[in-house]
Amino acid sequence: MADNQSSDMEVEGYENAILPSSSGSKLPRLRVLSLFDGIGTGYYSLLQLGFDVEVIYASEIDKDALMLTKYHFSGNIKQLGSVTEITTEMLDKIAPINLLFGGSPCADLSGVNYRKKGLFNPDGSGILFFDFYRVWNYLSVKAARENTPFYWLFENVASMEIKNRDTISKFFEYQPIIFDSLHFSPQRRRRYFWSNFPGIKQLAYSREMDDYEMIDSKLEDYLEKNLDRQANVVKIGTITSKRSCLQDSRSRNPVCQDGQCTGLFITEIEAIFGLPPHFTDIGDLSISSRQKLLGRAWSVQVIKELLSLLSSEFAKK
């Protein structure tokens, strides 16, 4: 993550009520706060599902991510600066919020990082979970006191140590469920989700019953057809922020082209994440910079599946 930016800003005040949909629906419009917003895949998924978003606020400090979301969403996302600098006064100004989501950085929680610092090290990124919790707790109490709907979702890596998973669960007083993007794409991306979305446990159970081998989503379906690229594997592992992430112990790449083993094109990675081609091709971003943004992003297919659980709760356009 980049250095913290100042969150000293003026936030427009709103009446303490959720406005009805401009489409004439009796359901309320969405007022969203996205923490650790990244490249805006949460907002992108809401738009893809047709939700009527009245306003979306976000906390993000990575300059490349901010440039990308500004380009794609025309400034519709109102940035609040660093999550560490979001105060109760700021939350009061942007209230009511009826959907909070985010996933704090996973590098210091991931099981593949032998140098991980865990949840409580002040020099690590894992401790940022407690900023999500702080915001979540304040908005939860505020919504209950003012009798306004409040839904939330927190995501992090499923390879974290059990002690960290249990600590997060104790703070939320919710147990996580696991979703894997392998249900929707050729990429394995197992993630914990803590949430109060209606029907989320039943949805997770139904996905657990799915047979991955029966799901018609293969790597070859995501490759550039005109270049005669052939998949060496049916499914791939987790795509991270590093270009070499999919090489196995024998340094065998997942794709074959012109008789040579090679890696995935960045446009193919975008497709695997559920994004249109060249979504991250903004400004002068390098291929490695684009992969870093994607490696930290949510799988759009998974988030759309989860957010669709709110279809009967909020208005659509």
Number of C-alpha atoms within 10 A of each C-alpha: 11 10 9 14 15 11 17 11 10 9 15 8 11 12 10 14 13 19 14 17 20 14 12 10 14 12 18 21 24 25 22 26 29 27 24 24 27 27 25 22 23 22 26 18 24 19 15 11 16 14 21 22 19 17 15 19 21 24 24 23 22 20 13 21 22 19 16 22 22 17 13 16 12 9 12 15 22 14 22 24 21 20 23 15 16 17 13 12 9 18 17 17 15 20 21 24 27 21 19 24 21 23 23 23 20 23 20 21 27 20 15 11 13 9 11 18 18 20 21 15 13 11 8 16 20 22 19 21 20 16 16 21 15 17 19 20 14 14 24 19 12 18 18 11 9 11 10 15 16 21 20 20 18 22 21 23 21 22 16 21 13 10 11 15 19 15 12 20 14 11 11 16 11 14 15 21 17 19 23 19 21 23 22 21 25 25 23 17 22 17 20 20 23 22 21 14 17 14 11 18 16 10 15 16 13 10 15 14 8 11 9 15 12 8 13 11 19 20 20 18 17 19 21 14 10 6 9 11 20 19 21 16 14 14 19 18 16 16 22 17 17 13 19 13 14 18 15 11 6 6 11 14 19 22 20 18 13 10 9 10 16 18 18 19 14 20 22 20 21 20 18 25 24 19 20 13 13 13 16 26 15 16 10 8 14 12 14 13 18 24 23 18 18 26 19 19 21 24 25 23 19 21 18 20 16 21 17 16 14 16 13 10 15 20 23 22 14
